[in-house]
């Protein structure tokens, strides 16, 4: 399951950089849960060809992430926004102005990403 989530994120961020054929096959595996045999029959290529294409797509997409870090930045931002939400709830309860400083710092950190 974790592999599918990772592949989905990679595709969401970088899928448009694949060729149309690569996108079609990758979508069938990741989103449509089709077997390699089903895709091979549909695309009129060998099962091994589908397997190799998926591996190549995974490598291409991971290469983009290693260079651009968009997914890791997105995940970091989500954590920071969650922390801002926690601090905001706490501020509403306590009116502690130190929390506002923390929120401002986290906000600045997000902008720096």
TAGI-V47438 format. One record per run of one state. SS is the DSSP state (alpha for helix, beta for strand, coil for the rest). FROM is the first residue (numbers start at 1). TO is the last residue. Records with the same first field share a line. If there is no record, write none. Layout:
# TAGI-V47438
SS: FROM-TO, FROM-TO
This chain:
# TAGI-V47438
coil: 1-1, 18-19, 31-35, 44-46, 69-69, 95-96, 113-113
alpha: 2-17, 20-30, 36-43, 47-68, 70-94, 97-112
